[in-house]
C-alpha cells in the first residue's frame, strides 16, 4: 500500500527548432515546459543516467487525476507527499544486475531515482487523496472540494 505523507507547508528536454513549414506553437510550448537549463545537451546524455516518468494530469468536474507509467517499480519504491498545496511523487527503479560474461548488445532502458512535483489548485481537497498502482500505472485522484464544484443555478421567473 502507498503511504501519503503530509508535510507542513514551507514558504524537458532542450527545445529544438522545428522546420518552418511544420511549426506548431503547442509543441514549442510543450518543449519549453520540459526544458531543463542545467541538463547536459541531448547528444551527451546516456539513457541510464536519468529516469523521469511522464505524467498525464487531467481535470474533471469532480477531481484532478494524475497518471504515470511506472513499469518495473514496486509500490514500496514510490512515495507520495503533500506539502501545503504541493504534490510530490518520487521513487526509484533499480537497474538489473549483469553477470560477467554476459553479451550485452544495447542498454536503452533508464533507471534511477525520480521526483516530480505539482502545484495543486486551492479547489483540491487534499484530505481525500487516493492513490493506486495497477499493472505498472500509478493513478492519483484528488477530489475537488464540494463548494468548488460547479453547480447549476436556476433563474427565478
C-alpha positions in Angstrom: 0.0 0.0 0.0 1.0 3.6 -0.5 1.8 5.9 2.3 0.9 9.5 1.6 2.9 11.8 3.8 1.6 15.2 4.8 4.4 17.7 5.4 3.9 21.3 6.8 3.9 24.0 4.1 7.0 25.9 3.5 7.3 29.4 2.2 12.4 18.9 -20.6 14.3 18.3 -23.0 16.1 21.2 -24.6 13.7 23.0 -27.1 14.5 22.1 -30.6 13.7 24.2 -33.7 11.1 22.7 -35.9 11.0 23.2 -39.7 9.3 26.4 -40.5 6.7 24.6 -42.6 5.8 22.4 -39.6 5.9 24.9 -36.9 3.4 24.1 -34.1 3.1 26.6 -31.3 1.7 24.0 -28.9 4.7 21.7 -29.5 7.1 24.6 -28.9 5.3 25.4 -25.6 5.4 21.7 -24.5 9.2 21.6 -25.3 9.7 24.9 -23.3 7.8 23.5 -20.3 10.1 20.4 -20.3 13.3 22.4 -20.8 16.0 21.8 -18.2 18.5 24.6 -18.4 21.2 22.8 -16.4 20.9 19.5 -18.1 23.5 18.1 -20.5 22.8 18.5 -24.2 20.8 15.6 -25.5 23.6 14.0 -27.6 25.8 13.7 -24.5 23.1 12.1 -22.3 23.1 8.4 -21.7 19.8 6.6 -21.3 20.8 5.0 -18.0 21.6 8.3 -16.3 18.0 9.5 -15.7 14.6 8.1 -15.2 11.9 10.6 -15.4 8.4 9.2 -15.8 5.9 11.4 -17.6 2.6 12.2 -16.1 -0.9 12.8 -17.5 -2.8 15.4 -15.4 -6.5 15.8 -16.1 -9.3 17.8 -14.5 -12.8 16.5 -14.4 -15.9 18.1 -12.8 -15.3 16.2 -9.6 -11.5 15.7 -9.3 -7.9 16.2 -10.5 -6.4 13.0 -11.9 -2.7 12.2 -12.2 -1.4 9.1 -14.1 2.1 7.9 -14.7 3.6 4.8 -16.3 6.0 3.3 -13.7 6.9 -0.1 -15.2 9.2 -2.2 -13.1 8.7 -0.1 -9.9 7.3 -1.7 -6.8 4.7 0.2 -4.7 7.1 0.3 -1.8 9.6 2.2 -4.0 7.1 5.1 -4.6 6.4 7.9 -2.2 3.6 10.4 -2.5 3.9 13.5 -0.3 1.7 16.6 0.2 3.3 19.7 1.4 0.8 22.6 1.6 -0.5 22.8 -2.0 2.4 20.8 -3.5 2.0 17.2 -4.5 5.4 15.4 -4.9 5.7 11.9 -6.3 9.2 10.3 -6.0 10.6 6.8 -6.4 13.4 4.6 -7.6 13.8 2.0 -10.3 16.6 -0.5 -9.8 18.8 -1.5 -12.6 19.2 -5.1 -13.4 22.3 -7.0 -12.5 24.6 -8.1 -15.3 26.9 -11.1 -14.8 30.4 -11.2 -16.0 30.5 -12.9 -19.4 27.0 -11.6 -20.4 27.0 -10.3 -24.0 25.1 -7.0 -23.8 24.3 -5.5 -27.2 22.4 -2.4 -26.0 21.0 -0.9 -22.8 18.3 1.6 -23.6 16.0 1.4 -20.5 16.6 4.1 -17.9 17.0 3.6 -14.2 17.4 5.6 -11.1 15.6 8.0 -8.8 12.9 10.4 -9.8 10.9 13.2 -8.2 8.0 15.1 -9.8 6.2 18.0 -8.1 2.9 19.6 -9.0 1.3 22.7 -7.5 -2.3 22.0 -6.6 -5.1 24.5 -7.0 -7.0 25.8 -4.0 -10.0 23.8 -5.0 -8.3 20.4 -4.4 -9.4 18.5 -1.3 -6.0 17.1 -0.2 -7.7 15.3 2.8 -9.4 12.8 0.4 -6.5 11.9 -1.9 -6.4 8.4 -3.2 -3.6 6.5 -4.9 -3.4 3.1 -6.5 -0.9 1.2 -8.7 -2.2 -1.4 -11.2 -0.3 -3.0 -14.0 2.6 -0.5 -13.6 0.3 2.5 -13.8 0.2 4.9 -10.9 -3.2 6.7 -10.5 -3.8 9.5 -8.1 -7.2 11.0 -7.6 -7.6 14.3 -5.8 -11.2 15.2 -5.4 -12.4 18.8 -5.6 -13.9 20.4 -2.6 -17.7 20.3 -2.8 -18.0 24.1 -2.6 -15.6 24.4 -5.6 -17.6 22.0 -7.9 -19.7 23.7 -10.5 -23.4 23.7 -9.8 -26.4 24.8 -11.9 -28.2 27.9 -10.7 -31.8 28.4 -11.9 -33.2 31.7 -12.8 -36.3 32.8 -10.8 -39.1 33.9 -13.0 
